[in-house]
Amino acid sequence: MSKYPAPQFSTALLHPKYWGVWFGFGLLFATVTLLPYKATNKLGRAIGLLGLKLGKSRAHVARRNLELAFPEMDSSEREAIVIENFKNSGLAIFETAIAWVWPNWRIEKHFSFENKQHMLDLEAQGRGVLVVCVHALNLELTARAFSLFAPGYGVYRPHTNPTYDFIQYWGRTRFGHHMVDRKDVKGMLRVLRKGERLWYLPDHDYNRKNSVFVPFFAVPDACTTVGSDILISASKCAVVTASGFRTYNNYHLQIDNDISEQFPKKDPVGVATVMNQAVERVILRCIPQWMWLHKRFKTMEDPSIKKGIRYD
């Protein structure tokens, strides 16, 4: 089974240039451990509001994404989503720490589950599952909820800071998940063919290479990865969308039924189109909790058109 090699601890990670990383994570872990969740919630959302005031460029990206995706939406409604999105972005800092350090009983206290048995039934059948999630701001916590009953493999991109990378890998794997390198497609296929679960997030713009241009919300030519076609066609896996969106102080992990039969065969454009439709349905469950701060529509189908022109 192909796994991402675990970053190893060494005394080099204790160099003074990394002390800020250690201190920051230590403070974050202590905060979510000692404070009640409601206090953490309020603190995170307050930090998010501060980010809205300071991060003018990111606020512009979020507003523009919503204009492109929902042109029929009233501007005041879009602005309300932007404000809530930034609040959720601040809270995401603490939700990541919660995912990495809270014991199981605290996670279970704040989660409800829907259709959990479907995932277990697919496991009993020995069928690999492509677990399609979206870049929700509480994604780390959603993955942690899955570890309670259905651990699997996450697609991993190493962090450039070795200390951050060490802590991030530790946090993501300490409760049963494994990692596979994001460039190791053969390893991903082995995971699925062995009847394991692979977490997959096809909802961002990953640049022109290995992508097609298909509709995503109201944008008719959104740059979309062809990885979905490769993984589904070559492994014959089940495809299950899932989300772990938050209410005020609780989370609901919703697992959908297998949609693998909806994908056309040997048709990257068709597969990407169906996948975007599936992703849209998940995002629409809680629009303010998706990562609108990412330039989702930056790559243009015509390579002669400047990248990111939609955000100028």
C-alpha positions in Angstrom: 0.0 0.0 0.0 1.4 3.4 -1.0 1.6 5.8 1.9 3.2 9.2 2.3 6.4 8.8 4.3 5.8 10.3 7.8 8.0 13.3 8.5 10.5 12.3 11.1 11.3 14.4 14.2 14.8 15.6 14.5 16.6 18.1 16.7 16.8 20.4 13.7 13.1 21.1 14.2 14.0 22.8 17.5 16.1 25.4 15.8 15.1 28.9 17.0 13.7 29.8 13.6 10.9 27.3 14.2 10.1 28.4 17.8 7.3 30.5 16.5 5.6 27.5 14.9 6.0 25.4 18.1 4.6 28.3 20.3 1.7 29.0 17.9 0.5 25.4 17.8 1.1 25.0 21.5 -1.0 28.0 22.3 -3.7 26.9 19.8 -3.8 23.3 21.3 -4.0 24.7 24.8 -6.8 27.0 23.9 -9.1 24.4 22.4 -8.3 21.9 25.2 -8.9 24.3 28.1 -11.7 26.5 26.8 -15.3 25.4 26.4 -16.4 25.0 22.7 -18.8 28.0 22.9 -15.9 30.3 23.9 -13.7 29.0 21.2 -16.5 29.5 18.7 -16.9 33.2 19.7 -13.1 33.8 19.7 -12.6 32.2 16.2 -15.5 34.2 14.7 -14.1 37.4 16.1 -10.7 36.7 14.6 -12.5 36.1 11.3 -14.2 39.5 11.5 -10.8 41.1 12.0 -9.5 39.2 9.0 -12.3 40.7 6.9 -11.2 44.2 7.9 -7.6 43.5 7.2 -7.8 41.2 4.2 -9.2 43.4 1.6 -7.8 41.4 -1.3 -9.3 38.2 0.0 -12.6 39.8 0.6 -12.6 41.0 -3.0 -11.9 37.4 -4.2 -14.8 36.1 -2.1 -17.2 38.7 -3.4 -16.2 38.1 -7.0 -16.5 34.3 -6.6 -20.1 34.8 -5.4 -20.9 37.2 -8.2 -19.7 34.7 -10.7 -21.4 31.7 -9.1 -24.7 33.3 -8.2 -25.3 36.3 -10.5 -29.0 36.2 -9.7 -28.4 36.6 -6.0 -29.1 40.0 -4.4 -25.9 41.9 -3.5 -26.9 42.3 0.1 -27.3 38.5 0.4 -23.9 37.9 -1.1 -22.3 40.4 1.3 -23.9 38.6 4.2 -22.4 35.4 3.0 -18.9 37.1 2.7 -19.1 38.3 6.3 -20.2 34.8 7.5 -17.5 33.2 5.4 -14.8 35.3 7.1 -16.2 34.4 10.5 -16.0 30.8 9.6 -12.5 31.2 8.3 -11.4 32.5 11.7 -13.1 29.6 13.5 -11.4 27.2 11.1 -8.1 27.8 12.9 -9.6 26.4 16.1 -11.5 23.7 14.3 -8.3 22.4 12.9 -6.7 22.2 16.4 -9.8 20.5 17.7 -9.6 17.9 15.0 -6.0 17.2 15.9 -6.1 17.1 19.7 -9.6 16.5 21.0 -10.2 13.0 22.4 -12.9 10.9 20.7 -15.5 11.6 23.4 -15.4 15.4 22.8 -15.7 14.9 19.0 -18.7 12.6 19.4 -20.4 15.1 21.8 -20.6 17.7 19.0 -21.4 15.4 16.0 -24.5 13.8 14.6 -24.3 11.3 11.8 -26.5 10.6 8.8 -26.3 7.4 6.6 -23.1 6.1 8.4 -24.2 2.5 7.7 -23.9 3.0 4.0 -20.1 3.6 4.3 -19.8 0.5 6.5 -21.9 -1.6 4.0 -19.5 -0.6 1.2 -16.6 -1.7 3.4 -18.2 -5.0 4.1 -18.6 -5.5 0.3 -14.8 -4.9 0.0 -15.4 -2.0 -2.4 -13.1 1.0 -2.5 -14.8 4.3 -1.9 -13.8 7.7 -3.4 -15.0 10.0 -0.6 -15.8 13.3 -2.3 -15.6 16.2 0.1 -15.4 19.9 -0.6 -13.0 22.6 0.7 -15.3 23.4 3.6 -13.6 25.6 6.2 -14.0 22.8 8.8 -12.6 20.1 6.5 -10.1 18.9 9.1 -12.9 18.3 11.6 -15.0 16.5 9.0 -12.1 14.1 8.3 -11.6 13.6 12.1 -15.3 12.6 12.4 -14.8 9.9 9.8 -11.9 8.5 11.8 -14.4 7.5 14.5 -15.8 4.7 12.4 -14.3 4.8 8.8 -10.7 5.8 8.6 -9.0 6.1 5.2 -6.4 7.8 3.1 -6.0 11.5 2.6 -4.2 13.1 -0.3 -1.3 14.9 1.2 0.7 18.0 0.1 3.7 18.5 2.3 4.1 22.0 3.9 7.3 23.9 3.0 8.0 24.5 6.7 9.4 21.2 8.1 8.1 21.9 11.6 4.7 22.8 10.4 4.7 19.7 8.2 5.7 17.4 11.1 2.8 18.7 13.3 0.3 18.7 10.5 1.1 15.1 9.5 1.0 14.1 13.2 -2.4 15.7 13.6 -3.9 14.2 10.5 -2.8 10.6 11.2 -2.9 10.1 14.9 -6.5 8.9 15.0 -6.2 6.3 12.2 -6.0 8.0 8.9 -3.1 7.5 6.5 -1.7 9.8 3.8 -0.8 9.2 0.2 1.2 11.7 -1.8 -0.9 14.0 -4.0 1.3 13.1 -7.0 1.1 9.4 -6.5 -1.9 8.4 -8.7 -0.8 4.8 -8.8 -0.8 4.8 -5.0 -4.3 6.2 -4.9 -5.6 3.6 -7.3 -4.0 0.8 -5.1 -5.9 2.3 -2.1 -9.2 2.1 -4.0 -8.6 -1.3 -5.5 -7.8 -2.8 -2.1 -11.2 -1.7 -0.9 -10.0 1.3 1.2 -11.4 4.8 1.3 -9.7 7.7 -0.4 -10.6 11.3 0.5 -10.8 13.5 -2.6 -11.5 17.2 -3.1 -12.1 18.1 -6.8 -13.7 21.5 -6.2 -10.7 23.9 -6.7 -9.0 25.3 -9.7 -5.8 23.2 -10.0 -4.5 24.9 -13.1 -4.7 24.0 -16.8 -2.6 20.8 -16.8 -4.8 17.7 -16.6 -8.0 19.7 -16.5 -11.1 20.3 -18.6 -13.4 23.3 -18.7 -17.0 22.5 -17.6 -19.8 24.4 -15.8 -19.5 25.1 -12.1 -22.5 27.0 -10.7 -23.1 29.8 -13.2 -19.6 29.8 -14.7 -19.8 27.7 -17.9 -16.0 27.1 -18.3 -14.6 26.4 -14.8 -11.2 24.7 -14.9 -11.8 21.3 -13.4 -9.5 18.4 -12.8 -9.7 15.2 -14.8 -8.5 13.2 -11.8 -12.1 12.1 -11.1 -12.2 10.2 -14.4 -8.9 8.5 -13.9 -9.7 7.3 -10.4 -13.3 6.2 -11.0 -12.7 4.5 -14.4 -9.5 2.7 -13.4 -10.7 1.5 -10.0 -14.4 1.0 -10.5 -14.9 2.4 -7.0 -18.0 3.7 -5.3 -18.3 7.4 -5.2 -19.8 9.0 -2.1 -20.1 12.7 -1.4 -20.1 13.8 2.2 -20.1 16.9 4.3 -19.6 17.9 7.9 -21.2 21.4 8.2 -21.6 23.2 11.4 -24.7 24.6 13.1 -24.2 26.9 16.1 -22.2 24.6 18.3 -22.6 21.2 16.7 -21.8 19.4 13.4 -23.7 17.1 11.2 -21.8 14.5 9.1 -23.9 13.7 6.1 -22.9 10.7 4.0 -24.7 10.4 0.7 -25.4 7.2 -1.3 -23.1 5.9 -4.0 -23.3 7.9 -7.2 -20.7 5.9 -9.3 -23.4 4.8 -11.8 -24.0 8.4 -12.8 -20.6 8.9 -14.3 -20.1 8.2 -18.0 -17.4 5.8 -19.2 -14.2 7.1 -20.9 -15.5 10.6 -21.0 -13.3 13.1 -18.9 -15.5 16.0 -19.8 -18.7 14.2 -18.9 -17.2 12.9 -15.6 -16.0 16.3 -14.6 -19.5 17.8 -15.4 -21.2 15.2 -13.2 -18.7 15.6 -10.4 -19.1 19.4 -10.4 -22.9 18.9 -10.1 -22.4 16.6 -7.2 -20.0 19.1 -5.5 -22.5 21.9 -6.1 -25.2 20.0 -4.2 -22.8 19.6 -1.2 -21.8 23.3 -1.2 -25.5 24.4 -1.4 -26.1 22.8 2.0 -24.2 25.6 3.6 -22.8 28.2 1.2 -21.0 30.4 3.8 -18.9 27.5 5.0 -17.2 26.8 1.7 -13.8 28.3 0.9 -14.9 31.3 -1.2 -11.5 33.0 -0.6 -9.9 30.7 -3.2 -9.7 32.0 -6.8 -11.9 29.2 -8.1 -12.3 30.7 -11.6 -8.8 32.0 -12.2 -7.8 29.8 -15.1 -9.3 30.6 -18.5 -10.1 28.1 -21.2 -8.3 30.3 -23.8 -4.6 30.2 -22.8 -4.1 33.6 -24.4 -6.3 35.2 -21.8 -4.5 36.3 -18.7 -4.9 34.0 -15.7 -7.0 35.6 -12.9 -8.5 38.2 -15.2 -11.9 37.6 -13.7 -10.6 39.0 -10.4 -9.1 42.2 -11.8 
